[in-house]
Amino acid sequence: MELRASYSFRSLGRGPLGEALVLTTDGSLQVTDPETGTVERRIAVAGPWREPLDWQEPRPALHVGETTAYVTEPATRKVHRVDLVGGTVVSSFELPHIPDEVEGT
């Protein structure tokens, strides 16, 4: 698999059709065919980031709910909502605190 950047344990998910989703340190959400390992699409979501040495430090995180992905960006205190079908960031909002993890129901 040619991701072109590294990733974190909090930046892995599955898309609505079973595709592998990887949020990489270049700020893109990479949509990958799990059978072939081919990156099918790169969606620019956040700015570039570095994985902290301390595993408990905030870092971008990914949560997938059906056809929508949510990506936290601690450096800007934002959460981005990504339409996985259209391949675009549809909205972003700023939080009053630094996001560390993300979960949904």
Contacts in CASP RR format, 6 or more apart in sequence:
PFRMAT RR
TARGET T0000
AUTHOR 0000-0000-0000
METHOD contacts of the structure
MODEL  1
MELRASYSFRSLGRGPLGEALVLTTDGSLQVTDPETGTVERRIAVAGPWR
EPLDWQEPRPALHVGETTAYVTEPATRKVHRVDLVGGTVVSSFELPHIPD
EVEGT
1 32 0 8 1.000
1 37 0 8 1.000
1 38 0 8 1.000
1 39 0 8 1.000
2 39 0 8 1.000
3 22 0 8 1.000
3 24 0 8 1.000
3 30 0 8 1.000
3 32 0 8 1.000
3 39 0 8 1.000
4 24 0 8 1.000
4 26 0 8 1.000
5 24 0 8 1.000
5 25 0 8 1.000
5 26 0 8 1.000
5 27 0 8 1.000
5 28 0 8 1.000
6 24 0 8 1.000
6 25 0 8 1.000
6 51 0 8 1.000
7 22 0 8 1.000
7 23 0 8 1.000
7 24 0 8 1.000
7 25 0 8 1.000
8 23 0 8 1.000
8 25 0 8 1.000
8 51 0 8 1.000
8 59 0 8 1.000
8 60 0 8 1.000
8 61 0 8 1.000
9 55 0 8 1.000
10 59 0 8 1.000
10 60 0 8 1.000
10 61 0 8 1.000
10 62 0 8 1.000
10 101 0 8 1.000
11 22 0 8 1.000
11 23 0 8 1.000
11 24 0 8 1.000
11 59 0 8 1.000
11 60 0 8 1.000
11 61 0 8 1.000
11 62 0 8 1.000
12 20 0 8 1.000
12 21 0 8 1.000
12 22 0 8 1.000
12 23 0 8 1.000
12 62 0 8 1.000
13 20 0 8 1.000
13 21 0 8 1.000
13 22 0 8 1.000
13 62 0 8 1.000
13 64 0 8 1.000
14 20 0 8 1.000
14 21 0 8 1.000
14 64 0 8 1.000
15 21 0 8 1.000
15 31 0 8 1.000
15 64 0 8 1.000
15 67 0 8 1.000
15 69 0 8 1.000
15 84 0 8 1.000
16 66 0 8 1.000
16 67 0 8 1.000
16 84 0 8 1.000
16 85 0 8 1.000
18 34 0 8 1.000
19 31 0 8 1.000
19 32 0 8 1.000
19 33 0 8 1.000
19 34 0 8 1.000
19 40 0 8 1.000
20 31 0 8 1.000
20 32 0 8 1.000
20 33 0 8 1.000
20 34 0 8 1.000
20 37 0 8 1.000
21 29 0 8 1.000
21 30 0 8 1.000
21 31 0 8 1.000
21 32 0 8 1.000
21 62 0 8 1.000
21 64 0 8 1.000
21 69 0 8 1.000
21 84 0 8 1.000
22 29 0 8 1.000
22 30 0 8 1.000
22 32 0 8 1.000
23 29 0 8 1.000
23 30 0 8 1.000
23 45 0 8 1.000
23 46 0 8 1.000
23 60 0 8 1.000
23 61 0 8 1.000
23 62 0 8 1.000
23 71 0 8 1.000
24 30 0 8 1.000
25 48 0 8 1.000
25 49 0 8 1.000
25 50 0 8 1.000
25 51 0 8 1.000
26 47 0 8 1.000
26 48 0 8 1.000
27 44 0 8 1.000
27 45 0 8 1.000
27 46 0 8 1.000
27 47 0 8 1.000
27 48 0 8 1.000
27 49 0 8 1.000
27 60 0 8 1.000
28 42 0 8 1.000
28 43 0 8 1.000
28 44 0 8 1.000
28 45 0 8 1.000
29 42 0 8 1.000
29 43 0 8 1.000
29 45 0 8 1.000
29 62 0 8 1.000
29 69 0 8 1.000
29 71 0 8 1.000
29 82 0 8 1.000
30 39 0 8 1.000
30 41 0 8 1.000
30 42 0 8 1.000
30 43 0 8 1.000
31 39 0 8 1.000
31 40 0 8 1.000
31 41 0 8 1.000
31 42 0 8 1.000
31 43 0 8 1.000
31 84 0 8 1.000
31 87 0 8 1.000
32 38 0 8 1.000
32 39 0 8 1.000
32 40 0 8 1.000
33 40 0 8 1.000
41 87 0 8 1.000
43 82 0 8 1.000
43 87 0 8 1.000
43 88 0 8 1.000
43 89 0 8 1.000
44 89 0 8 1.000
45 71 0 8 1.000
45 73 0 8 1.000
45 80 0 8 1.000
45 82 0 8 1.000
45 89 0 8 1.000
46 60 0 8 1.000
46 71 0 8 1.000
46 73 0 8 1.000
46 75 0 8 1.000
46 76 0 8 1.000
46 78 0 8 1.000
46 80 0 8 1.000
47 73 0 8 1.000
47 75 0 8 1.000
49 59 0 8 1.000
49 60 0 8 1.000
49 73 0 8 1.000
49 74 0 8 1.000
49 75 0 8 1.000
51 59 0 8 1.000
52 58 0 8 1.000
52 59 0 8 1.000
58 72 0 8 1.000
58 74 0 8 1.000
58 98 0 8 1.000
58 99 0 8 1.000
58 100 0 8 1.000
59 74 0 8 1.000
60 71 0 8 1.000
60 72 0 8 1.000
60 73 0 8 1.000
60 74 0 8 1.000
61 71 0 8 1.000
61 72 0 8 1.000
61 99 0 8 1.000
61 100 0 8 1.000
61 101 0 8 1.000
61 102 0 8 1.000
62 69 0 8 1.000
62 70 0 8 1.000
62 71 0 8 1.000
62 102 0 8 1.000
63 69 0 8 1.000
63 70 0 8 1.000
63 102 0 8 1.000
63 103 0 8 1.000
63 104 0 8 1.000
64 70 0 8 1.000
64 84 0 8 1.000
65 104 0 8 1.000
67 83 0 8 1.000
67 84 0 8 1.000
67 85 0 8 1.000
68 81 0 8 1.000
68 82 0 8 1.000
68 83 0 8 1.000
68 84 0 8 1.000
69 81 0 8 1.000
69 82 0 8 1.000
69 84 0 8 1.000
70 79 0 8 1.000
70 80 0 8 1.000
70 81 0 8 1.000
70 82 0 8 1.000
70 102 0 8 1.000
70 104 0 8 1.000
71 79 0 8 1.000
71 80 0 8 1.000
71 82 0 8 1.000
71 102 0 8 1.000
72 78 0 8 1.000
72 79 0 8 1.000
72 99 0 8 1.000
72 100 0 8 1.000
72 101 0 8 1.000
72 102 0 8 1.000
73 79 0 8 1.000
73 80 0 8 1.000
73 99 0 8 1.000
74 98 0 8 1.000
74 99 0 8 1.000
74 100 0 8 1.000
76 94 0 8 1.000
77 94 0 8 1.000
77 95 0 8 1.000
77 96 0 8 1.000
77 97 0 8 1.000
77 98 0 8 1.000
77 99 0 8 1.000
78 92 0 8 1.000
78 93 0 8 1.000
78 94 0 8 1.000
78 95 0 8 1.000
78 99 0 8 1.000
79 92 0 8 1.000
79 93 0 8 1.000
79 95 0 8 1.000
79 99 0 8 1.000
79 102 0 8 1.000
80 89 0 8 1.000
80 91 0 8 1.000
80 92 0 8 1.000
81 89 0 8 1.000
81 90 0 8 1.000
81 91 0 8 1.000
81 92 0 8 1.000
82 88 0 8 1.000
82 89 0 8 1.000
82 90 0 8 1.000
83 89 0 8 1.000
83 90 0 8 1.000
END
